[in-house]
């Protein structure tokens, strides 16, 4: 019987030398099991003596049936953005700290991968956001986000006044340090630390969370994920720029006259979990809730 996956991509955290043993073990295991192996170029320095092929992270989706991200949630997010257009699944191995998205332990890595690559896994779809910066009627920048798009005040001690519309309908105007627009995946990240709710991963929802609002009645709000969110700024005599981040990728120097359009990407990222994956157990363990 043909295996469901023939060629596997590997993405690691290139700045972290501590992943070297794990990435060597994974690549050696996959090669020994006759899988084709492609390693992202920025991680190839760890596996120079193993028979793998090397390519840019953005090219992995062209060559592979599945991708394994070795690191923390940041590595997983980078991998997700790189492969979302190719409709291939992503597996996360936790070499970081918190790890809501990477749920395979290095201590059971080869045994778990054997099961999963043989087709014994739970598949889950997570959707990304697409942010567009519009200036004078033209799109000047676009970026994807798995967790969240955040609008921050930038190089100013003053709050910014953010005007939010949902599907063209005015929601509110708020003075604050910024606004988080988070997916269910991102609801356990920055949004959570800012007081937002935890969303179950399969919900068709987005959450908008104000950052340090001037008026305390400005509270997080959950909307349907089919909505288009339009962010603009109240004009002011002061020269104020904003900073937009998409999963910590910075889009600086957004002008007070710009608009930001945010909408769910049509293609999801496919995440594979080991059998027995339990979101509530992960919450209990990661957030130190009582058992």
N, C-alpha and C positions, 0 to 999 in steps of 0.2 A: 504494500500500500504506500502510495506517495505521501511524503510528509507535507504538512500544510505550508511550511516555510523552507525555502531552499537557500536563500542568501540573507545574511543578517548584517545589519549596520551597527557600528559601535560608536557612541559618543561619550566622552569623558570630560571631566573638568580639567582643562589643560594646565591651569595654574596650580593644581594640587598634586604634588608628587606622591602623596600618600595613597593615591588610587592605583599606583603602578602595579602592585602585586595583584590586585583584583582584575585589572584590565588584561594583564598578561595571562592570568588563569582562565578568564572567560574566553579570550581569543584562542588559547591553546586547546581548550575544551572543544570549542566550535570547529576548529580545524581538524582535530582528531575525530570528530563525529561527521566529517565530510560535508560540513556546511561551507558555502562561500562566505567570506568575511570581508567587509569593507569597513575601514576605520576612518573617522573624520580626521582631516589633515592635522588639525591642532592637537590631536591626541596620539598621533602616530609615533611620536618620539618614545612612547612607553613600550612599543611592541616591535622594535626594529628587527628582532631575530625570529619573528614568527611569520609564516607564509600568509600574509593578508594583503589586500589591495587598499590603496589610500585615495581618498577624494575629498573635495570640499564638503563641509557639512550640508550646504545647500543642494549638493548633488546626490546625497545618499538615497533620497527617495526614488531616483531614477534607476538605481541598481539593486535595491533591496526589497525583500518581502516583509521585513519587520526590522525595527530598530530597538536597540537596548541602550538606555541612558544610565551611565554609571556616575553617581554623584548625589547631590541634593536636589531639592525642588528647582533651584535655579538652572541646573543642567537639564533637568526634565523640560522646563519651560522653553529653553533654547532649542531643544530637540523637537518639541511640538511645533514651534513656529516654523522650523526648517522643513518639516515633512507633511504639514497639514494638506498641502495641495495634491499629495500623491496617494491619499487614501490607503495608507499602510499603517499597521498597528505599532504602538510604542509600549515598551516594557521598562519599568523603572527599578533600579537597584539602589538601595539606600546606603550611600556612603557619607551623607551629610548629617545634619543635626535633627531638625524637626521631621521633615519628610512625610507630608500628607499625601504626596503623589507617588513617591517611590516606595514601594511596599515589599520589596524582596530583600531579605537579610543576606549579607555576604556569607554568613555561616552556613547557609543552606543553598547557596547560589546554584551550584551545578545540578543538584537534585531537583530544585524547583524549575530550573530552565529545561531540564529533560522532560518533565511533565508538560510544561507549557508549550514547548516547541513541538511536542507530539500532538497538540490540540486540546489538552486538558487545562482550560482556563476560563475565566469570566471576562467577557468583553463589555466595555462601557464607552459610550460616546460623550465627549465633552466639547462644547462649542467655544470658539474664540470670538473676540471682538475685533472690529476693524475701525480704526480712527482715521479721519481725514481732516486735515487742516485746510480751510478754505479762505483765500485772501483775494479780495476784489473779484469774486465770482469764479476763481480758478483754484483747483486742488493743488497745493504746493508740496504736500507731504502726506504719505499714508503709512500706517504701521499696524501690525497685528498685536494682540494681547491675549494671553491665555487667562491670566488672573484678573487684571484690571487696567483701566485707563484712569489716570489721575491728572487733574488740573491743579497746579500749585501756584500760589503767588511767587514772584520771582524778582530778586534783587530790589525788594522794597519792604519797609517795615509795616506798610499799611495793608489792610485786608483788601481783597478784590471783590467786586460785586458781580456775581455770576447769575446770568439769566438762563433758565433751563426750559426747553420745550420738549414735549413728548409727542411724536407724530404730528408735529406742527402746532400742538395745543400748548399754551402757556401753562407751566407748572408753578414756578415761583422765581423770585429774585432774592438772592441771599448774599449778605456780606459775610465772608469767611476766609480762612486760609486756603481753601480749595475744595475740591469735590472728587470723590472716588466713585467710579462706575465699575462694579465688579460682577463677574460671572459667578455661578454657584461654586466653581473651582476656586475662584479668588475670594470667596466669602470667608475662608479660613486663613487668609493672608492679611494684607494691610487693612482691608475692610474690617476684619475682626478686631484688630488693635485700635481702630477708630470708633468702636462701639456699634458696628453693624451686626446684623443677625447672621447666623450660620444657615446656609441654604443647602438642602439635600442635593447631591450632585446631579440627579436626573430631572430636577425641576426646570420648567421652561420659564425662567425668571432671571432678572437682573436686579441688583440693589444699588441705589444711589445713596452715598453716605457723605454728609458734609464734614469738612475738617475744621474744627474749632469755630463753629458759627457764632456770629455776634448775637443772634437771637436764639435762645435756647429751645424755642418751639420748632426750629428747623431740625427735623428728625430724619433718620434713614427711611427710605421708601422703596418698596419692592414693586417692580413693574414686569409686564410680560416681555419675554426676550425677543419677540418679533418687532418690538418698538424701535423707531429711530430716535435717538437722543440728539438734540441740537443745543450746543452750549455757545453762548455769546457773552459779552462783557458790557457792563454799563460804562458809557463814555465818561471820562474824567479829565480835568485839566492837568492832573498829574500824569507823568510819563510812566506807565506801568506795563511791564511785560509779564507774560505768564510762562510757566514751564509745564509741558505735557509729558508724562511718562507712560509708556506701554510696557508693563512688566519690567520696569527700571531702565528701559531704553529711552533716553532723553530726546525730546524734541524741544530745544530751547528757543527763546526769542519769539514766542507766539505773541503777536501784537494785540492790543486792546480792541482793534477793529476786526480781528479775525473771527471766524466761526469754526467750531469743532463739531463734526458729525460723527456719531458713533452708532454702529449697527452690528448685529451678530453676523459672523461669517456663515455662508450657507453650508460649507463642508465642515464636519466635526473632526476632531482628532480621536482616533480609536485607541483606547488604553486597554491593555491586557493585564488582568490581575490573576494571582494564583487562586485555585479553588479554595473556598473558605473565606475569601475576602469579605470583611465586615466593616462598613464605614463607621458604624457607631462604636465598634471596638477601637478603631483608630482614633476617634475623637476622645474616648475615655483615656487611652494611653498617652496621646500627645498633649492633651490639655490637663492631665492629672486629675480627671474627675474620679470620684470615689467609685469603686467597683462593687 
